[in-house]
Amino acid sequence: MLQTPIIELDVHGLTVEQAVARIENEIKKANASTYRIKVIHGFHRGNHIQRGIYREIGHGLNPKVLRITGGDNPGITELILREY
C-alpha cells in the first residue's frame, strides 16, 4: 500500500491526550515514503494540543521524529520524520 509523503491529521476537538495518541499512532503507521506529518490543531484552544505535542513527542522523545516545526500558520504543527 502506497502512503503519501505528507500525512495531514486534523485533531480539532480532541483532548490533548486523545490528540497525542492519534499522532503517535500515525507515527507508528508511517512508512519510509512518509517524511512529514502535518497536525492541524487550531489556534486558540489548539495551543494546548501544540504544547502537548512538544511535551510528549518532541525533544528526542520519539526516535522516528527528527524535529518539530511550526506550520504554515499558528494552528499547524509539523513533525519532520526525515529530510526531503
ROBADO-636531 format. One record per residue: x, y, z of N, C-alpha, C, O in turn; residue in three letters; residue number from 0. Coordinates in nm, 4 decimals. Layout:
N
    neast   nnorth      nup   caeast  canorth     caup    ceast   cnorth      cup    oeast   onorth      oup code pos
        X        Y        Z        X        Y        Z        X        Y        Z        X        Y        Z  ALA NUM
...
***
This chain:
84
    neast   nnorth      nup   caeast  canorth     caup    ceast   cnorth      cup    oeast   onorth      oup code pos
   0.0841  -0.1174   0.0000   0.0000   0.0000   0.0000   0.0889   0.1241   0.0000   0.1750   0.1390   0.0867  MET   0
   0.0684   0.2119  -0.0958   0.1474   0.3336  -0.1070   0.0907   0.4411  -0.0162  -0.0297   0.4668  -0.0174  LEU   1
   0.1755   0.5029   0.0612   0.1341   0.6077   0.1523   0.1885   0.7400   0.1009   0.2953   0.7437   0.0397  GLN   2
   0.1164   0.8479   0.1251   0.1611   0.9776   0.0786   0.2800   1.0252   0.1604   0.2957   0.9853   0.2758  THR   3
   0.3647   1.1108   0.1015   0.4828   1.1585   0.1739   0.4490   1.2546   0.2874   0.5272   1.2699   0.3813  PRO   4
   0.3324   1.3196   0.2792   0.2895   1.4088   0.3863   0.1525   1.3624   0.4340   0.0576   1.3542   0.3559  ILE   5
   0.1434   1.3325   0.5616   0.0160   1.2942   0.6223  -0.0420   1.4178   0.6884   0.0269   1.4855   0.7647  ILE   6
  -0.1687   1.4481   0.6598  -0.2392   1.5565   0.7290  -0.3325   1.4943   0.8304  -0.4114   1.4055   0.7982  GLU   7
  -0.3224   1.5419   0.9533  -0.4005   1.4865   1.0630  -0.4718   1.6002   1.1347  -0.4072   1.6857   1.1953  LEU   8
  -0.6046   1.6017   1.1284  -0.6848   1.7058   1.1931  -0.7267   1.6565   1.3311  -0.7967   1.5560   1.3430  ASP   9
  -0.6837   1.7272   1.4350  -0.7144   1.6863   1.5723  -0.8025   1.7892   1.6450  -0.8062   1.7928   1.7680  VAL  10
  -0.8735   1.8730   1.5668  -0.9671   1.9686   1.6264  -1.0666   1.8949   1.7165  -1.1149   1.7873   1.6814  HIS  11
  -1.0961   1.9520   1.8297  -1.1983   1.8982   1.9181  -1.1538   1.7831   2.0068  -1.2318   1.7357   2.0894  GLY  12
  -1.0311   1.7376   1.9917  -0.9821   1.6290   2.0765  -0.9156   1.6862   2.2012  -0.8727   1.8016   2.2028  LEU  13
  -0.9080   1.6046   2.3046  -0.8299   1.6446   2.4210  -0.6821   1.6290   2.3853  -0.6484   1.5684   2.2836  THR  14
  -0.5953   1.6833   2.4685  -0.4513   1.6706   2.4442  -0.4123   1.5236   2.4412  -0.3362   1.4816   2.3540  VAL  15
  -0.4631   1.4456   2.5344  -0.4295   1.3034   2.5417  -0.4761   1.2291   2.4173  -0.4022   1.1471   2.3627  GLU  16
  -0.5984   1.2571   2.3719  -0.6507   1.1924   2.2519  -0.5689   1.2315   2.1291  -0.5364   1.1471   2.0456  GLN  17
  -0.5361   1.3599   2.1189  -0.4596   1.4086   2.0042  -0.3208   1.3453   2.0001  -0.2767   1.3002   1.8943  ALA  18
  -0.2521   1.3416   2.1127  -0.1184   1.2830   2.1182  -0.1253   1.1345   2.0829  -0.0381   1.0844   2.0120  VAL  19
  -0.2263   1.0643   2.1306  -0.2418   0.9218   2.0983  -0.2627   0.9021   1.9481  -0.2038   0.8114   1.8893  ALA  20
  -0.3452   0.9853   1.8858  -0.3682   0.9738   1.7397  -0.2406   1.0040   1.6625  -0.2094   0.9373   1.5638  ARG  21
  -0.1670   1.1054   1.7081  -0.0416   1.1419   1.6409   0.0591   1.0282   1.6527   0.1226   0.9908   1.5541  ILE  22
   0.0738   0.9739   1.7717   0.1681   0.8626   1.7918   0.1293   0.7417   1.7072   0.2165   0.6705   1.6573  GLU  23
   0.0000   0.7181   1.6906  -0.0463   0.6089   1.6062  -0.0066   0.6331   1.4603   0.0366   0.5402   1.3920  ASN  24
  -0.0206   0.7559   1.4126   0.0192   0.7892   1.2754   0.1703   0.7757   1.2571   0.2169   0.7319   1.1520  GLU  25
   0.2456   0.8133   1.3590   0.3914   0.7986   1.3520   0.4275   0.6505   1.3379   0.5138   0.6151   1.2576  ILE  26
   0.3624   0.5650   1.4147   0.3891   0.4215   1.4078   0.3550   0.3646   1.2705   0.4272   0.2791   1.2191  LYS  27
   0.2447   0.4117   1.2106   0.1995   0.3598   1.0818   0.2787   0.4152   0.9642   0.2748   0.3581   0.8552  LYS  28
   0.3508   0.5258   0.9841   0.4230   0.5898   0.8735   0.5304   0.4974   0.8188   0.6071   0.4371   0.8938  ALA  29
   0.5344   0.4875   0.6852   0.6379   0.4044   0.6235   0.7507   0.4920   0.5712   0.7524   0.6125   0.5963  ASN  30
   0.8434   0.4336   0.4999   0.9631   0.5055   0.4548   0.9325   0.6190   0.3577   1.0129   0.7113   0.3449  ALA  31
   0.8188   0.6145   0.2890   0.7857   0.7221   0.1954   0.7336   0.8469   0.2658   0.7307   0.9545   0.2061  SER  32
   0.6930   0.8342   0.3897   0.6402   0.9482   0.4646   0.7543   1.0252   0.5284   0.8356   0.9685   0.6014  THR  33
   0.7600   1.1556   0.5003   0.8655   1.2356   0.5618   0.8115   1.3462   0.6517   0.8888   1.4123   0.7211  TYR  34
   0.6791   1.3673   0.6514   0.6237   1.4759   0.7319   0.4811   1.4420   0.7734   0.4042   1.3850   0.6960  ARG  35
   0.4470   1.4783   0.8976   0.3094   1.4688   0.9456   0.2663   1.6096   0.9839   0.3240   1.6717   1.0731  ILE  36
   0.1647   1.6583   0.9155   0.1119   1.7929   0.9398  -0.0085   1.7794   1.0322  -0.1116   1.7243   0.9936  LYS  37
   0.0053   1.8301   1.1544  -0.1003   1.8212   1.2545  -0.1754   1.9537   1.2566  -0.1181   2.0590   1.2847  VAL  38
  -0.3044   1.9466   1.2265  -0.3899   2.0651   1.2259  -0.4666   2.0647   1.3579  -0.5550   1.9816   1.3791  ILE  39
  -0.4322   2.1578   1.4460  -0.4910   2.1591   1.5792  -0.5692   2.2847   1.6101  -0.6389   2.2892   1.7115  HIS  40
  -0.5606   2.3858   1.5278  -0.6294   2.5115   1.5545  -0.5412   2.6049   1.6352  -0.4363   2.5658   1.6864  GLY  41
  -0.5859   2.7286   1.6454  -0.5004   2.8304   1.7063  -0.5292   2.8535   1.8538  -0.4404   2.8328   1.9365  PHE  42
  -0.6473   2.8947   1.8890  -0.6721   2.9338   2.0283  -0.6704   2.8140   2.1223  -0.5760   2.7988   2.1999  HIS  43
  -0.7704   2.7303   2.1174  -0.7716   2.6133   2.2056  -0.6724   2.5084   2.1598  -0.6327   2.4228   2.2389  ARG  44
  -0.6315   2.5129   2.0343  -0.5344   2.4181   1.9815  -0.3951   2.4356   2.0375  -0.3110   2.3467   2.0243  GLY  45
  -0.3694   2.5508   2.1009  -0.2377   2.5730   2.1606  -0.2077   2.4714   2.2701  -0.0916   2.4369   2.2921  ASN  46
  -0.3096   2.4238   2.3384  -0.2892   2.3191   2.4403  -0.2377   2.1921   2.3732  -0.1472   2.1260   2.4241  HIS  47
  -0.2963   2.1593   2.2587  -0.2515   2.0411   2.1857  -0.1094   2.0611   2.1358  -0.0276   1.9693   2.1425  ILE  48
  -0.0793   2.1801   2.0859   0.0566   2.2082   2.0377   0.1588   2.1897   2.1495   0.2635   2.1284   2.1284  GLN  49
   0.1295   2.2416   2.2668   0.2209   2.2233   2.3801   0.2333   2.0759   2.4172   0.3415   2.0297   2.4534  ARG  50
   0.1225   2.0020   2.4083   0.1254   1.8584   2.4358   0.2121   1.7822   2.3367   0.2805   1.6867   2.3735  GLY  51
   0.2090   1.8250   2.2106   0.2932   1.7619   2.1090   0.4400   1.7796   2.1454   0.5171   1.6836   2.1435  ILE  52
   0.4782   1.9018   2.1782   0.6181   1.9266   2.2143   0.6569   1.8518   2.3412   0.7678   1.7994   2.3511  TYR  53
   0.5657   1.8468   2.4383   0.5952   1.7831   2.5669   0.6037   1.6308   2.5551   0.6909   1.5687   2.6159  ARG  54
   0.5129   1.5701   2.4765   0.5040   1.4234   2.4719   0.5819   1.3593   2.3573   0.6214   1.2432   2.3671  GLU  55
   0.6046   1.4337   2.2485   0.6670   1.3745   2.1303   0.8002   1.4406   2.0965   0.8889   1.3762   2.0405  ILE  56
   0.8145   1.5672   2.1298   0.9321   1.6431   2.0887   1.0564   1.6162   2.1701   1.0558   1.5366   2.2640  GLY  57
   1.1625   1.6839   2.1325   1.2900   1.6814   2.2050   1.3457   1.5405   2.2227   1.3916   1.5042   2.3309  HIS  58
   1.3412   1.4610   2.1148   1.4009   1.3286   2.1176   1.3201   1.2210   2.1876   1.3712   1.1112   2.2098  GLY  59
   1.1953   1.2494   2.2230   1.1146   1.1505   2.2942   1.0650   1.0390   2.2030   1.0409   0.9273   2.2488  LEU  60
   1.0497   1.0687   2.0749   1.0103   0.9663   1.9793   1.1221   0.9531   1.8768   1.1515   1.0493   1.8058  ASN  61
   1.1844   0.8379   1.8672   1.3002   0.8232   1.7790   1.2685   0.8400   1.6303   1.3594   0.8661   1.5514  PRO  62
   1.1427   0.8257   1.5904   1.1071   0.8432   1.4489   1.0926   0.9902   1.4097   1.0917   1.0229   1.2910  LYS  63
   1.0811   1.0798   1.5096   1.0618   1.2224   1.4816   1.1964   1.2924   1.4874   1.2606   1.2988   1.5922  VAL  64
   1.2377   1.3446   1.3732   1.3648   1.4149   1.3629   1.3576   1.5511   1.4322   1.4465   1.5889   1.5086  LEU  65
   1.2489   1.6239   1.4031   1.2273   1.7546   1.4661   1.0825   1.7957   1.4493   1.0077   1.7360   1.3719  ARG  66
   1.0440   1.8996   1.5235   0.9091   1.9545   1.5167   0.9200   2.1014   1.4815   1.0011   2.1741   1.5389  ILE  67
   0.8372   2.1454   1.3856   0.8383   2.2858   1.3446   0.6960   2.3393   1.3389   0.5991   2.2634   1.3392  THR  68
   0.6859   2.4716   1.3336   0.5575   2.5351   1.3103   0.5170   2.5160   1.1660   0.6018   2.4964   1.0789  GLY  69
   0.3890   2.5216   1.1408   0.3392   2.5034   1.0051   0.3200   2.6350   0.9330   0.3801   2.7365   0.9683  GLY  70
   0.2355   2.6317   0.8316   0.2079   2.7499   0.7510   0.1370   2.8593   0.8302   0.1447   2.9770   0.7948  ASP  71
   0.0684   2.8208   0.9364   0.0008   2.9173   1.0232   0.0092   2.8670   1.1667   0.0487   2.7526   1.1890  ASN  72
  -0.0271   2.9496   1.2644  -0.0113   2.9099   1.4056  -0.0975   2.7912   1.4480  -0.0764   2.7364   1.5562  PRO  73
  -0.1930   2.7506   1.3664  -0.2801   2.6390   1.4002  -0.2300   2.5050   1.3497  -0.3013   2.4049   1.3564  GLY  74
  -0.1064   2.5031   1.2987  -0.0486   2.3810   1.2432   0.0893   2.3567   1.3043   0.1686   2.4495   1.3205  ILE  75
   0.1162   2.2315   1.3376   0.2489   2.1890   1.3812   0.2906   2.0738   1.2922   0.2111   1.9840   1.2648  THR  76
   0.4156   2.0759   1.2466   0.4632   1.9719   1.1561   0.5711   1.8877   1.2220   0.6657   1.9399   1.2810  GLU  77
   0.5553   1.7577   1.2110   0.6535   1.6628   1.2619   0.7363   1.6144   1.1432   0.6827   1.5550   1.0497  LEU  78
   0.8649   1.6395   1.1470   0.9541   1.6001   1.0399   1.0135   1.4639   1.0753   1.0848   1.4500   1.1746  ILE  79
   0.9830   1.3640   0.9927   1.0324   1.2283   1.0169   1.1664   1.2056   0.9489   1.2496   1.1288   0.9974  LEU  80
   1.1865   1.2725   0.8370   1.3150   1.2689   0.7669   1.3198   1.3887   0.6751   1.2165   1.4451   0.6391  ARG  81
   1.4399   1.4270   0.6377   1.4543   1.5407   0.5458   1.4167   1.4966   0.4064   1.4461   1.3840   0.3661  GLU  82
   1.3528   1.5835   0.3335   1.3087   1.5529   0.1976   1.4193   1.5767   0.0996   1.4008   1.5563  -0.0204  TYR  83
***
